[in-house]
């Protein structure tokens, strides 16, 4: 049945889904028109909101770009690549390849979303070299694991409300990860998705005549010959000692940060960890720079698109449109159904504000008073928003950009399969938030 359902979904998306850049332009126009029509804002006011907010996420954009770049460099280091090759050898046919790449992506994304995206894409390429399998579904399977990230160790909303002095601390206090990430209901949702997502991907595997294969030779990494030592600069570029003299102190700094000073995990620390592990594991600066040149290609879409999303977010927040949408969806919620409607509203808002932290800033002022009024557990509502943010990434192509760049595909190639996962995972998450 899933194979039959995925066929028209793939054709529909292939025909009508535009490039992610076109997608963000359309979302900009929709947000602007909605702000004028619903919130009675003037066109001039909306234009000013958009323009003034266009560069508001430059710091965050750089952090996101570095997560992808440093994650790529770490995942493409020789030790990690060898590990991926050994794992790929475990696949015994196309079905096994689909299951294996999904499990690896799920596990990596639960640990950290940036690492999950990169490892999943690189592992999919490695599997495609060894196993004849539909390449579109293989890459879609790698991306589908991303849906668990906000219920994992790097979830921005649960980490935000677990941090002293966060912007809603006066209202809800500090909520530890034991009540969010490691709560029973959240772990139960994650466990169910670890079962459901690989199974659905496997059941969507097309027949041989409908599959799209890729020549393994096209996926082979180019051999980068070590540069000849002709001048002192060449020795520096190929110096293991130089790399380790900087890389090892960086890792020692992290040990000091975590164990002696009791520091926490944030985006800057994640990027620091990925970068200095990559420096050490690549061994030479030259090897790291080659990986960096490849990694930058995957971040090209983020550079141009994130400012547009910052502009959209400014329109949504300043016009009151995001609050209006959220209020409309939770206005008829009950004590039992509030987590569900929080999840649905977050999924819709995520299409316009694809940033977990930014989305919580938008929705917390609406969701928290509703939770308090109905007597609903704050941590469950916060995680409902977190899951909603992650869920519609299966439809929103923005975060698929690095995966697509690494795999050499377009959004329309994988989003048909992701559309099927959107409905199934949505049902699983909704049930978990409401009844677990």
C-alpha positions in Angstrom: 0.0 0.0 0.0 2.8 2.4 0.9 4.5 1.7 -2.4 1.3 2.5 -4.2 0.8 5.7 -2.2 4.4 6.9 -2.7 4.2 6.6 -6.5 1.7 9.5 -7.0 3.3 11.5 -4.2 6.6 11.3 -5.9 5.1 12.3 -9.3 3.1 15.2 -7.7 6.2 16.6 -5.9 8.4 16.1 -8.9 6.0 18.2 -11.0 5.0 21.0 -8.7 7.6 21.5 -5.9 9.8 24.5 -6.9 13.5 25.0 -5.9 13.9 25.9 -2.2 14.8 29.5 -3.2 11.5 29.9 -5.1 9.8 28.3 -2.0 11.2 31.1 0.3 10.2 33.8 -2.2 6.6 32.5 -2.3 6.5 32.2 1.5 7.7 35.9 1.7 4.8 37.0 -0.5 2.3 34.8 1.5 3.4 36.2 4.8 3.3 39.8 3.5 -0.2 39.4 2.0 -1.5 37.6 5.2 -0.1 40.4 7.4 -1.9 43.0 5.3 -5.2 41.1 5.0 -5.4 39.5 8.5 -3.6 41.9 10.7 -4.7 45.1 8.8 -1.1 46.2 8.4 -0.3 48.7 5.6 2.0 47.6 2.7 4.5 50.2 3.8 4.6 48.9 7.4 5.0 45.3 6.2 7.8 46.3 3.9 9.6 48.0 6.8 9.2 45.0 9.0 10.6 42.8 6.3 13.5 45.1 5.5 14.4 45.9 9.1 14.4 42.2 10.0 16.2 40.9 7.0 19.6 40.8 8.6 18.5 40.0 12.2 19.7 36.4 12.0 23.3 36.9 10.7 24.9 35.5 13.9 22.5 32.5 13.9 23.0 32.0 10.2 26.7 31.8 10.7 26.2 29.3 13.5 24.0 27.2 11.3 26.5 27.3 8.4 29.3 26.3 10.8 27.3 23.4 12.1 27.0 22.0 8.6 30.5 22.8 7.6 32.2 21.4 10.7 29.9 18.4 10.7 30.8 17.7 7.1 34.5 18.0 7.9 34.2 15.7 10.8 32.1 13.1 9.0 34.5 13.2 6.0 37.6 12.6 8.1 39.4 9.3 7.3 38.5 7.5 10.6 34.8 8.4 10.3 34.7 7.6 6.5 36.2 4.2 7.3 33.6 3.6 9.9 30.9 4.5 7.4 32.4 2.1 4.8 32.3 -0.7 7.4 28.8 0.0 8.2 27.8 0.1 4.6 29.3 -3.3 4.0 26.6 -4.7 6.4 23.8 -3.9 3.9 22.7 -7.1 2.2 20.5 -5.7 -0.6 18.4 -2.7 -1.3 16.0 -3.2 1.5 18.9 -3.5 4.0 20.5 -0.4 2.6 17.3 1.6 3.2 16.9 0.3 6.7 20.6 0.9 7.6 20.8 4.5 6.3 17.6 5.3 8.2 18.9 3.9 11.5 22.2 5.7 11.2 20.5 9.0 10.3 18.0 8.7 13.2 20.8 7.9 15.7 23.1 10.7 14.5 20.2 13.3 14.3 19.1 12.4 17.9 22.7 13.2 19.0 23.0 16.4 17.0 20.9 17.6 14.0 23.9 19.0 12.0 25.9 15.8 12.4 22.8 13.8 11.5 22.2 15.6 8.2 25.8 15.3 7.1 26.4 11.7 8.2 23.1 10.5 6.7 23.9 12.0 3.3 27.5 10.8 3.2 26.4 7.3 4.4 23.8 7.2 1.6 26.5 7.9 -1.0 28.6 5.2 0.5 25.8 2.7 0.4 24.9 3.6 -3.2 28.5 2.7 -4.2 28.0 -0.8 -2.9 24.3 -1.6 -3.3 22.0 -1.2 -6.3 19.1 0.7 -4.7 16.8 3.6 -5.7 19.0 6.6 -5.0 16.1 9.0 -4.4 14.6 6.9 -1.7 18.0 6.2 -0.2 18.7 9.9 0.2 15.1 10.6 1.4 15.6 7.9 4.0 18.8 9.6 5.2 16.9 12.9 5.5 13.8 11.4 7.2 15.9 10.6 10.3 16.2 14.3 10.8 12.6 14.4 12.2 13.8 13.3 15.6 16.4 16.0 16.2 14.2 18.3 18.4 13.4 15.4 20.7 17.1 14.7 21.0 20.2 15.9 22.8 20.6 19.1 20.7 16.9 20.2 20.8 17.0 23.9 21.0 13.7 24.4 22.8 14.4 21.9 25.7 17.9 23.2 26.0 16.7 26.8 26.0 14.2 26.3 28.9 16.9 24.3 30.8 19.2 27.3 30.7 19.4 29.8 33.6 18.1 33.2 32.7 16.2 32.2 29.5 13.6 34.7 28.3 10.6 32.9 29.9 12.4 32.0 33.2 10.3 34.5 35.2 7.2 32.7 34.0 8.0 29.0 34.0 11.4 28.9 35.8 14.1 26.5 34.6 12.8 23.1 33.4 15.5 20.4 33.3 16.0 18.0 30.4 14.7 15.2 32.7 11.2 16.7 32.1 11.6 17.2 28.4 14.3 15.3 26.4 14.4 12.4 28.9 10.8 12.4 29.9 8.9 9.1 29.3 6.5 10.5 26.7 9.4 12.0 24.7 11.5 8.8 24.8 8.5 6.8 23.9 7.9 9.0 20.8 11.5 8.7 19.8 11.4 4.9 20.2 8.3 4.6 18.1 9.8 6.7 15.3 12.9 4.5 15.4 10.6 1.6 14.5 8.1 3.3 12.2 10.3 5.5 10.0 12.7 2.7 8.8 9.8 0.4 8.2 7.9 3.0 6.2 11.0 3.8 4.1 11.5 0.1 3.4 7.9 -0.4 2.4 8.1 2.5 -0.1 11.0 0.8 -2.0 10.0 1.0 -5.7 10.1 -2.0 -8.0 13.2 -2.4 -10.1 11.6 -0.9 -13.3 10.5 2.2 -11.4 13.7 2.7 -9.4 16.2 5.4 -10.2 19.8 4.3 -9.9 23.0 6.2 -10.0 26.4 5.1 -11.5 28.7 4.3 -8.5 31.6 5.9 -10.4 29.8 9.3 -10.3 29.7 9.0 -6.5 33.4 8.2 -6.0 35.5 10.7 -4.2 38.2 12.4 -6.2 41.6 11.3 -5.0 43.4 14.3 -3.8 47.1 13.7 -4.1 49.3 15.0 -1.4 50.9 18.2 -2.6 54.6 17.9 -3.4 56.9 19.3 -0.8 58.6 22.1 -2.9 58.7 24.9 -0.4 58.4 25.5 3.4 54.7 26.4 3.0 54.0 22.9 1.5 55.5 21.4 4.6 53.2 23.4 6.8 50.1 22.4 4.8 51.0 18.7 5.2 52.2 18.9 8.8 50.5 16.6 11.3 52.4 18.2 14.1 51.1 21.7 13.3 47.5 20.4 13.2 47.8 18.5 16.4 49.5 21.4 18.2 46.3 23.4 17.7 43.7 20.6 17.6 44.6 18.8 20.8 44.6 21.9 23.0 41.1 22.6 21.5 39.9 19.2 22.8 41.5 19.8 26.2 39.7 23.1 26.4 36.4 21.2 25.9 37.3 18.8 28.7 37.9 21.7 30.9 34.6 23.3 29.8 32.5 20.2 30.5 34.2 18.6 33.5 36.0 21.3 35.5 33.8 24.3 34.9 30.5 22.4 34.4 29.7 24.1 31.1 26.7 23.2 29.0 26.1 22.3 25.4 25.2 25.1 23.0 25.7 25.7 19.3 29.1 27.4 19.8 30.3 24.5 21.8 29.0 22.0 19.3 30.8 23.8 16.5 34.0 24.0 18.5 33.8 20.2 19.2 33.2 19.3 15.6 35.9 21.6 14.3 38.7 20.5 16.6 37.8 16.8 16.3 38.0 17.3 12.5 41.4 19.1 12.8 42.8 16.1 14.8 41.2 13.3 12.7 42.1 14.9 9.3 45.7 14.9 10.6 47.0 17.6 8.1 45.7 21.1 7.4 45.7 20.2 3.7 43.2 17.4 4.2 41.0 19.6 6.3 41.0 22.4 3.7 40.0 19.9 0.9 37.1 18.8 3.0 36.2 22.4 3.8 36.0 23.3 0.1 33.5 20.5 -0.4 31.5 21.4 2.7 31.0 25.0 1.7 29.0 23.9 -1.4 26.4 22.4 0.9 25.9 25.6 2.7 25.3 27.8 -0.3 21.5 27.7 0.0 21.7 28.8 3.7 23.7 31.9 2.8 21.2 33.3 0.4 18.0 32.0 2.0 18.3 32.5 5.7 18.1 36.3 5.4 14.8 35.9 3.6 13.5 33.7 6.5 14.7 36.3 8.9 12.5 38.8 7.0 9.6 36.4 7.0 10.0 35.9 10.8 10.0 39.6 11.3 6.7 40.0 9.4 5.2 37.1 11.3 6.2 38.4 14.7 5.9 42.1 14.4 2.6 42.1 12.6 1.1 39.7 15.1 0.4 37.1 12.5 2.2 34.2 14.2 0.5 34.9 17.5 -2.9 35.1 15.7 -2.3 31.7 14.0 -1.2 30.1 17.2 -4.1 31.6 19.2 -6.6 30.5 16.6 -5.4 26.9 16.8 -5.3 26.7 20.6 -8.4 28.7 21.3 -10.6 25.7 21.4 -8.1 23.3 23.0 -8.8 21.4 26.1 -6.5 20.1 28.8 -6.2 16.9 26.8 -5.9 18.3 23.4 -3.6 21.4 24.0 -0.4 19.4 23.3 -1.9 18.2 20.0 -2.9 21.7 18.9 0.4 23.1 20.0 2.1 20.5 17.8 -0.1 21.3 14.8 0.4 25.1 15.2 4.1 24.7 15.5 4.2 22.6 12.4 2.4 25.4 10.4 4.5 28.2 11.9 7.7 26.2 11.1 7.0 26.6 7.4 7.5 30.3 7.8 10.0 30.4 10.7 12.3 27.4 10.2 14.3 28.0 13.4 13.6 26.1 16.6 14.8 28.9 18.9 13.1 31.6 16.9 9.9 29.7 16.8 9.8 29.3 20.6 10.3 33.0 20.9 7.2 33.5 18.7 5.0 30.8 20.2 5.9 30.8 23.9 3.9 34.0 24.7 0.8 32.2 23.3 1.4 28.6 24.4 2.5 29.2 28.0 -0.5 31.2 29.2 -2.8 28.6 27.5 -1.0 25.8 29.3 -1.2 27.6 32.7 -4.9 28.4 32.2 -5.8 24.8 31.3 -3.4 23.3 33.9 -1.3 21.4 31.3 2.2 20.3 31.9 4.5 23.1 30.6 7.3 20.7 29.6 4.8 18.7 27.4 3.6 21.8 25.7 7.2 23.0 25.1 8.0 19.6 23.6 4.9 19.7 21.4 6.2 22.9 19.9 9.6 21.3 19.5 8.2 18.3 17.7 6.0 20.5 15.5 9.1 22.4 14.5 10.9 19.2 13.5 7.9 17.5 11.9 7.2 19.8 9.0 10.8 19.9 8.0 9.8 16.8 6.0 7.8 19.3 3.9 9.9 22.4 4.2 12.9 21.9 1.9 15.2 24.4 3.6 17.0 21.9 5.9 17.3 19.4 3.1 19.7 21.7 1.3 23.0 20.3 2.7 21.8 16.7 2.2 20.8 17.5 -1.4 24.1 19.3 -2.1 26.1 16.3 -0.8 24.0 13.7 -2.6 23.8 15.7 -5.9 20.0 15.7 -6.0 17.2 18.3 -6.1 14.4 18.8 -3.5 11.8 17.3 -5.9 13.7 14.1 -6.0 13.2 13.2 -2.4 10.2 15.2 -1.1 7.6 12.8 -2.5 8.8 10.1 -0.2 9.1 12.6 2.7 5.5 13.6 2.1 4.3 10.1 3.0 6.5 10.2 6.1 5.0 13.5 7.0 1.5 12.0 7.5 2.7 8.9 9.2 5.2 10.5 11.6 2.6 13.2 12.4 0.1 10.6 13.5 2.7 8.9 15.7 3.9 12.1 17.3 0.4 13.4 17.9 -0.6 10.2 19.7 2.5 10.3 21.8 2.0 13.9 22.9 -1.6 13.3 23.7 -1.7 9.8 25.3 1.8 8.7 26.4 
